[in-house]
Amino acid sequence: MITSLSPLDGRYANKVEELIPYFSEYALIKHRLVVEVAFFLALSAEKGIKELPPFSDSQIKILENLVKNFDEKEAQRVKTIEKTTNHDVKAVEYYMKEKLEKTSIKKHLEFIHFACTSEDINNLAIALMIQGAGNNVLLPIMRELLKEINALSKKWKKVTMLSLTHGQPASPTTIGKEFLVFAKRLERQMKALDKQDVFGKINGATGNWNAHFVAYPKVDWTKLSTKFVHSLGLAFNPYTTQIESHDFQSEIYDTMARFNTILIDLDRDVWTYVSRGIFKQKVVKGEVGSSAMPHKVNPIDFENSEGNLGIANAILRHLSEKLPLSRMQRDLTDSTVQRNIGISWGYSILAYKSTLKGLRKLELNTKVIQEELDNNWVLLAEAIQTVMRKSGIPKAYEQLKELTRGKEINKKTVQEFIKELKIPKDDKDRLLKLTPKTYIGLADKIS
């Protein structure tokens, strides 16, 4: 919408819409309903709760359809109830009772939300949202990004490029190897996210099953709760206050922030390579690079990515630092903060797509690449002085420093110096064959 406050809901809405089923208000309400229904079913399956006999197949179908048929219109009904309750989780409970009032489940309605605190429902709902978004949105786009970087690494594995350390010419590398470095860094963070446990709890107002035990002292509530949380596909955390401690969320956001920081590093390097002329960008018909300078093809995708990653990381780091903190057994500061999880993921996803778009527009500028190498024969000074040291020639470094530092050096200068060296013939021949383009060590063999 053109009136949206957040660009994620306005300008960039179509680029992050896959997160709507996980982090919208509708998604949160639906996931709360999923948890409430699932726990209602779990209680009915517990033999020790005689007042709630096992549901029949038809009753189970009614409850399953409650979730299956839940849509935006139904979510609006929950929001209407919330206007009266002024409590979002209680509104879901009342919605369920309203929907089931005229069914065969009517006499069991007081077992909906039985012995639960709101956080029992919220922590599981949010955990499911995070897990779903991670498996179906975050990890797939990360894998796609990683696949593209690896493909470029292989494609340009043998393309020599002038390195710059401290912004100054340094030992040549290959473009493929430099992309491989980023691929491996990003892969490590992605693997950590893929292996991350997502925890949940359902143990009452202060984490001790107080009300549960009073009502049904013979029920093994620890066993029931563990089985229930596992049935949702989550890891169970039995050691909590009223809230699940959110430590796993902190771990996720820290890892995402590291992934994003590495990607910022890539964005900046590629931006600089474009600036140097190492890369050209494919021209898209109809696009305008500058409102004043018609010739420009700006690296806007990498700039867009860098900016959005910065916003994402600011929120991710606040989430990471804030969520593990809660006064005594509970305060409510985590509630409003967690409503911004989707914002941090949205800016991250938006950035990943921008980087992908930019990478797919890159083309090598072989002319500039070769010119940079041809203008930097001085780089062979490192190789020459190292071979001289091998042969025991004194002050090898100092001799090359005298020859090269602050001076114009070309192929002739280098080769005349080599020819005068008193070193073994095979070493001399190898140095004479060396050029800035071939001085890449094992760069083309690193994989």
Secondary structure per residue as TSV (DSSP state, phi and psi in degrees):
chain	resnum	aa	ss	phi	psi
A	1	M	-	360.0	141.8
A	2	I	T	-72.1	-14.2
A	3	T	T	-99.1	5.5
A	4	S	-	-67.7	142.4
A	5	L	S	-76.3	-39.2
A	6	S	S	-92.6	132.9
A	7	P	T	-63.5	-20.9
A	8	L	T	-67.3	-27.7
A	9	D	T	-98.7	-3.6
A	10	G	T	-119.8	-97.5
A	11	R	T	-54.2	-40.9
A	12	Y	T	-105.7	13.7
A	13	A	G	-54.6	-42.3
A	14	N	G	-72.2	-11.8
A	15	K	G	-93.2	-11.7
A	16	V	S	-129.2	16.7
A	17	E	G	-64.4	-21.1
A	18	E	G	-68.3	-11.4
A	19	L	G	-87.3	-12.5
A	20	I	H	-57.4	-41.2
A	21	P	H	-67.9	-5.5
A	22	Y	H	-117.8	-34.0
A	23	F	H	-126.0	8.2
A	24	S	S	-81.0	169.5
A	25	E	H	-61.1	-40.2
A	26	Y	H	-58.8	-44.1
A	27	A	H	-63.0	-41.3
A	28	L	H	-64.0	-43.8
A	29	I	H	-62.8	-44.4
A	30	K	H	-64.3	-42.0
A	31	H	H	-67.7	-32.4
A	32	R	H	-62.5	-42.4
A	33	L	H	-62.9	-42.2
A	34	V	H	-55.3	-46.5
A	35	V	H	-67.5	-45.2
A	36	E	H	-59.8	-46.0
A	37	V	H	-64.7	-44.2
A	38	A	H	-63.4	-38.8
A	39	F	H	-72.3	-36.5
A	40	F	H	-57.7	-45.2
A	41	L	H	-65.8	-39.2
A	42	A	H	-65.3	-39.1
A	43	L	H	-65.1	-38.4
A	44	S	H	-68.0	-24.5
A	45	A	T	-85.2	-6.8
A	46	E	-	-84.2	116.2
A	47	K	T	-62.3	-28.4
A	48	G	T	-74.0	-10.3
A	49	I	-	-102.8	82.9
A	50	K	T	-69.3	-26.6
A	51	E	T	-71.6	-11.6
A	52	L	S	-125.5	85.5
A	53	P	-	-66.6	161.9
A	54	P	-	-56.7	137.2
A	55	F	-	-70.4	147.2
A	56	S	-	-74.8	168.3
A	57	D	H	-58.8	-40.1
A	58	S	H	-68.0	-35.8
A	59	Q	H	-69.7	-39.8
A	60	I	H	-61.3	-40.0
A	61	K	H	-62.9	-39.8
A	62	I	H	-59.6	-44.6
A	63	L	H	-69.0	-39.8
A	64	E	H	-63.4	-39.6
A	65	N	H	-68.3	-26.2
A	66	L	H	-58.9	-39.3
A	67	V	H	-80.3	-46.0
A	68	K	H	-58.1	-39.5
A	69	N	T	-93.5	5.4
A	70	F	-	-73.7	122.9
A	71	D	-	-134.0	-170.8
A	72	E	H	-63.7	-33.3
A	73	K	H	-64.8	-42.1
A	74	E	H	-66.5	-38.2
A	75	A	H	-62.6	-36.2
A	76	Q	H	-64.6	-32.1
A	77	R	H	-65.7	-40.6
A	78	V	H	-61.1	-43.0
A	79	K	H	-63.7	-34.6
A	80	T	H	-65.8	-42.6
A	81	I	H	-63.0	-37.2
A	82	E	H	-63.2	-28.2
A	83	K	H	-60.8	-29.6
A	84	T	H	-87.7	-46.3
A	85	T	H	-73.7	-27.6
A	86	N	-	53.3	32.4
A	87	H	-	-148.5	115.7
A	88	D	H	-69.0	-39.5
A	89	V	H	-72.6	-41.3
A	90	K	H	-60.9	-32.3
A	91	A	H	-63.4	-36.8
A	92	V	H	-66.2	-42.3
A	93	E	H	-59.5	-47.7
A	94	Y	H	-65.6	-35.5
A	95	Y	H	-60.9	-45.0
A	96	M	H	-61.1	-45.3
A	97	K	H	-62.8	-38.5
A	98	E	H	-63.2	-44.7
A	99	K	H	-70.7	-27.0
A	100	L	H	-100.5	-0.6
A	101	E	T	-58.3	-33.5
A	102	K	T	-106.8	25.6
A	103	T	S	-114.2	176.3
A	104	S	T	-70.1	-6.4
A	105	I	T	-89.9	-2.6
A	106	K	G	-49.8	-42.9
A	107	K	G	-75.1	-4.9
A	108	H	G	-110.9	12.8
A	109	L	G	-62.3	-26.6
A	110	E	G	-72.4	-7.0
A	111	F	G	-89.5	-1.8
A	112	I	T	-72.7	130.2
A	113	H	T	63.5	32.0
A	114	F	T	-68.1	123.4
A	115	A	T	60.7	15.1
A	116	C	-	-92.9	144.6
A	117	T	-	-94.1	159.7
A	118	S	H	-55.0	-36.0
A	119	E	H	-68.9	-24.6
A	120	D	H	-58.7	-39.9
A	121	I	H	-79.3	-46.5
A	122	N	H	-61.9	-45.4
A	123	N	H	-64.6	-36.3
A	124	L	H	-73.2	-39.8
A	125	A	H	-61.3	-47.3
A	126	I	H	-67.2	-37.6
A	127	A	H	-61.2	-42.4
A	128	L	H	-64.9	-38.2
A	129	M	H	-63.6	-45.6
A	130	I	H	-63.3	-45.2
A	131	Q	H	-63.4	-44.3
A	132	G	H	-64.1	-45.7
A	133	A	H	-65.8	-36.5
A	134	G	I	-65.1	-47.8
A	135	N	I	-73.1	-33.8
A	136	N	I	-104.6	-14.6
A	137	V	I	-126.6	-58.5
A	138	L	I	-64.8	-57.0
A	139	L	H	-63.1	-40.3
A	140	P	H	-60.3	-42.0
A	141	I	H	-71.7	-33.2
A	142	M	H	-63.4	-42.7
A	143	R	H	-64.4	-39.8
A	144	E	H	-63.0	-42.3
A	145	L	H	-63.5	-45.5
A	146	L	H	-63.7	-39.4
A	147	K	H	-61.2	-40.9
A	148	E	H	-67.1	-42.6
A	149	I	H	-65.1	-41.8
A	150	N	H	-64.3	-38.0
A	151	A	H	-63.8	-42.4
A	152	L	H	-67.9	-34.4
A	153	S	H	-61.2	-44.6
A	154	K	H	-69.7	-40.9
A	155	K	H	-60.8	-38.7
A	156	W	T	-110.7	26.6
A	157	K	T	-58.5	-36.0
A	158	K	T	-107.4	12.6
A	159	V	-	-89.3	109.3
A	160	T	E	-72.0	142.7
A	161	M	E	-141.3	143.6
A	162	L	E	-65.4	130.1
A	163	S	E	-86.9	157.3
A	164	L	E	-130.2	120.6
A	165	T	E	-115.3	132.3
A	166	H	T	58.6	25.7
A	167	G	T	77.0	5.7
A	168	Q	E	-113.3	150.5
A	169	P	E	-54.2	135.3
A	170	A	E	-142.5	177.8
A	171	S	E	-47.0	129.2
A	172	P	E	-59.7	156.1
A	173	T	E	-133.5	-172.1
A	174	T	E	-116.2	148.4
A	175	I	H	-61.1	-39.6
A	176	G	H	-59.4	-42.4
A	177	K	H	-65.0	-38.6
A	178	E	H	-66.4	-37.0
A	179	F	H	-69.0	-34.6
A	180	L	H	-62.8	-37.3
A	181	V	H	-57.5	-45.8
A	182	F	H	-67.8	-38.5
A	183	A	H	-59.4	-45.0
A	184	K	H	-69.2	-37.2
A	185	R	H	-64.7	-45.8
A	186	L	H	-67.9	-37.7
A	187	E	H	-61.3	-38.9
A	188	R	H	-61.4	-42.4
A	189	Q	H	-70.4	-39.5
A	190	M	H	-63.6	-40.1
A	191	K	H	-64.0	-37.4
A	192	A	H	-63.6	-40.7
A	193	L	H	-65.8	-39.4
A	194	D	H	-63.9	-31.5
A	195	K	H	-92.6	-3.7
A	196	Q	-	-65.8	129.1
A	197	D	-	-74.6	142.2
A	198	V	-	-114.5	117.6
A	199	F	E	-100.1	155.4
A	200	G	E	-146.9	163.0
A	201	K	-	-143.3	154.9
A	202	I	-	-151.7	81.5
A	203	N	-	-137.5	21.6
A	204	G	-	90.7	-168.5
A	205	A	S	-66.0	-29.0
A	206	T	S	-134.4	18.7
A	207	G	S	83.3	18.0
A	208	N	S	-121.2	7.0
A	209	W	-	55.3	36.6
A	210	N	H	-56.3	-58.2
A	211	A	H	-67.9	-36.5
A	212	H	H	-56.7	-48.2
A	213	F	H	-67.9	-37.1
A	214	V	H	-64.6	-42.7
A	215	A	H	-70.9	-43.1
A	216	Y	-	-138.0	80.2
A	217	P	T	-66.3	-18.5
A	218	K	T	-92.4	-8.3
A	219	V	S	-78.6	135.2
A	220	D	-	-81.4	87.9
A	221	W	H	-68.0	-31.8
A	222	T	H	-63.7	-45.4
A	223	K	H	-65.3	-45.5
A	224	L	H	-60.4	-45.4
A	225	S	H	-65.9	-41.1
A	226	T	H	-62.2	-47.5
A	227	K	H	-61.6	-40.5
A	228	F	H	-65.0	-48.5
A	229	V	H	-62.8	-40.4
A	230	H	H	-63.7	-33.9
A	231	S	H	-64.8	-22.9
A	232	L	T	-82.8	-5.5
A	233	G	T	87.4	19.0
A	234	L	-	-113.2	159.0
A	235	A	E	-82.5	145.0
A	236	F	E	-96.5	132.6
A	237	N	-	-112.3	104.7
A	238	P	-	-84.6	-6.9
A	239	Y	-	-110.4	87.0
A	240	T	-	-140.5	167.4
A	241	T	S	-91.4	-141.1
A	242	Q	S	-66.2	-30.6
A	243	I	S	-106.4	150.0
A	244	E	-	-68.3	135.9
A	245	S	-	-65.8	-10.5
A	246	H	-	69.3	11.1
A	247	D	H	-61.7	-37.9
A	248	F	H	-64.4	-35.4
A	249	Q	H	-64.0	-43.1
A	250	S	H	-58.0	-41.7
A	251	E	H	-63.0	-41.8
A	252	I	H	-62.5	-47.0
A	253	Y	H	-69.6	-34.8
A	254	D	H	-63.7	-42.3
A	255	T	H	-67.6	-42.3
A	256	M	H	-59.8	-42.5
A	257	A	H	-63.8	-38.0
A	258	R	H	-66.0	-43.5
A	259	F	H	-56.3	-46.4
A	260	N	H	-64.3	-38.8
A	261	T	H	-64.9	-40.9
A	262	I	H	-63.1	-38.6
A	263	L	H	-69.1	-34.7
A	264	I	H	-59.5	-42.1
A	265	D	H	-59.1	-43.6
A	266	L	H	-64.4	-46.3
A	267	D	H	-55.5	-44.7
A	268	R	H	-68.7	-38.8
A	269	D	H	-65.5	-47.2
A	270	V	H	-64.4	-40.0
A	271	W	H	-55.4	-43.3
A	272	T	H	-68.6	-38.7
A	273	Y	H	-63.0	-38.1
A	274	V	H	-64.3	-42.6
A	275	S	H	-62.0	-38.8
A	276	R	H	-71.1	-20.3
A	277	G	T	95.0	4.8
A	278	I	S	-61.3	-40.9
A	279	F	E	-113.9	143.6
A	280	K	E	-103.5	162.3
A	281	Q	E	-116.0	136.5
A	282	K	-	-59.9	133.5
A	283	V	-	-82.7	128.1
A	284	V	-	-98.9	120.9
A	285	K	T	-57.7	130.2
A	286	G	T	95.8	-19.7
A	287	E	-	-73.3	149.4
A	288	V	-	-116.2	126.8
A	289	G	S	-85.5	-33.9
A	290	S	-	-148.7	143.7
A	291	S	S	-74.5	-13.9
A	292	A	S	-116.8	-30.9
A	293	M	-	-115.5	99.3
A	294	P	T	-61.1	-22.9
A	295	H	T	-77.6	-15.6
A	296	K	-	-76.8	137.7
A	297	V	-	-124.3	92.7
A	298	N	-	-81.0	150.7
A	299	P	-	-80.4	55.9
A	300	I	H	-66.3	-29.6
A	301	D	H	-64.9	-40.5
A	302	F	H	-72.9	-32.0
A	303	E	H	-69.6	-42.4
A	304	N	H	-61.0	-44.1
A	305	S	H	-62.0	-48.4
A	306	E	H	-59.0	-44.5
A	307	G	H	-63.7	-44.6
A	308	N	H	-71.7	-31.8
A	309	L	H	-65.2	-35.0
A	310	G	H	-64.1	-42.6
A	311	I	H	-65.3	-44.6
A	312	A	H	-57.8	-46.5
A	313	N	H	-66.8	-33.5
A	314	A	H	-61.0	-42.0
A	315	I	H	-75.3	-42.8
A	316	L	H	-58.5	-42.1
A	317	R	H	-70.9	-34.0
A	318	H	H	-66.8	-43.5
A	319	L	H	-57.4	-44.9
A	320	S	H	-64.0	-39.6
A	321	E	H	-80.5	-33.5
A	322	K	H	-83.3	-45.3
A	323	L	T	-62.2	-32.5
A	324	P	T	-73.8	-3.7
A	325	L	-	-101.1	128.2
A	326	S	-	-154.1	128.0
A	327	R	S	-65.6	127.2
A	328	M	T	46.6	-128.5
A	329	Q	T	-85.2	-10.3
A	330	R	-	177.4	133.9
A	331	D	-	-134.1	174.0
A	332	L	S	-101.3	6.3
A	333	T	H	-65.3	-26.2
A	334	D	H	-70.1	-28.5
A	335	S	H	-61.4	-53.1
A	336	T	H	-69.3	-32.6
A	337	V	H	-66.6	-41.2
A	338	Q	H	-66.6	-18.4
A	339	R	T	-69.0	-7.9
A	340	N	T	-104.0	7.3
A	341	I	H	-57.0	-46.7
A	342	G	H	-62.5	-29.4
A	343	I	H	-65.4	-45.6
A	344	S	H	-65.3	-38.3
A	345	W	H	-70.2	-38.1
A	346	G	H	-61.3	-47.1
A	347	Y	H	-66.4	-32.0
A	348	S	H	-66.0	-50.2
A	349	I	H	-60.1	-43.7
A	350	L	H	-57.3	-43.2
A	351	A	H	-66.4	-43.1
A	352	Y	H	-59.5	-41.1
A	353	K	H	-66.7	-35.9
A	354	S	H	-66.5	-44.0
A	355	T	H	-61.8	-43.7
A	356	L	H	-57.9	-46.4
A	357	K	H	-60.4	-43.2
A	358	G	H	-65.1	-43.3
A	359	L	H	-61.4	-37.2
A	360	R	T	-75.2	-7.7
A	361	K	T	-100.4	-1.9
A	362	L	E	-78.0	140.1
A	363	E	E	-134.8	143.4
A	364	L	E	-69.5	142.7
A	365	N	-	-109.0	83.2
A	366	T	H	-61.6	-30.1
A	367	K	H	-63.7	-47.9
A	368	V	H	-67.6	-40.9
A	369	I	H	-58.0	-46.1
A	370	Q	H	-70.0	-37.0
A	371	E	H	-63.2	-42.2
A	372	E	H	-60.2	-43.0
A	373	L	H	-67.5	-44.5
A	374	D	H	-63.0	-28.0
A	375	N	T	-88.2	7.3
A	376	N	-	-135.7	51.1
A	377	W	G	-64.0	-19.0
A	378	V	G	-59.2	-22.3
A	379	L	G	-62.0	-23.7
A	380	L	G	-73.2	-7.2
A	381	A	H	-58.1	-37.0
A	382	E	H	-60.9	-47.3
A	383	A	H	-64.8	-42.7
A	384	I	H	-64.2	-48.3
A	385	Q	H	-67.5	-28.2
A	386	T	H	-69.8	-41.9
A	387	V	H	-66.9	-37.5
A	388	M	H	-61.0	-41.4
A	389	R	H	-62.4	-39.6
A	390	K	H	-56.6	-37.1
A	391	S	T	-89.4	4.2
A	392	G	T	78.8	16.9
A	393	I	-	-72.4	123.8
A	394	P	T	-69.1	148.0
A	395	K	T	51.7	44.7
A	396	A	H	-62.6	-46.1
A	397	Y	H	-60.2	-45.5
A	398	E	H	-64.0	-37.2
A	399	Q	H	-64.0	-42.2
A	400	L	H	-72.2	-31.6
A	401	K	H	-63.1	-44.3
A	402	E	H	-63.0	-38.5
A	403	L	H	-71.6	-36.9
A	404	T	H	-113.2	-30.4
A	405	R	T	-67.0	121.4
A	406	G	T	73.5	15.9
A	407	K	S	-122.1	158.1
A	408	E	-	-81.9	118.6
A	409	I	-	-120.4	134.3
A	410	N	-	-129.4	-174.5
A	411	K	H	-58.5	-43.3
A	412	K	H	-63.1	-44.4
A	413	T	H	-58.0	-46.9
A	414	V	H	-65.2	-48.3
A	415	Q	H	-70.9	-32.8
A	416	E	H	-65.5	-37.2
A	417	F	H	-65.9	-43.2
A	418	I	H	-61.6	-42.9
A	419	K	H	-61.2	-27.8
A	420	E	T	-85.3	-7.8
A	421	L	-	-73.1	142.1
A	422	K	-	-97.4	80.1
A	423	I	S	-133.5	162.8
A	424	P	-	-54.5	147.6
A	425	K	H	-59.0	-41.5
A	426	D	H	-65.4	-35.9
A	427	D	H	-66.2	-42.8
A	428	K	H	-64.3	-44.1
A	429	D	H	-61.6	-39.8
A	430	R	H	-65.2	-40.7
A	431	L	H	-67.6	-37.3
A	432	L	H	-68.2	-28.4
A	433	K	H	-82.0	-15.6
A	434	L	-	-71.2	138.1
A	435	T	-	-131.8	164.7
A	436	P	T	-55.9	-31.7
A	437	K	T	-71.7	-32.8
A	438	T	T	-95.4	-6.6
A	439	Y	-	-84.4	72.0
A	440	I	-	-123.7	5.6
A	441	G	T	57.9	-125.7
A	442	L	T	-105.2	16.6
A	443	A	T	-55.1	-38.9
A	444	D	T	-81.7	-2.6
A	445	K	T	-111.5	-9.0
A	446	I	-	-72.6	128.8
A	447	S	-	-148.8	360.0
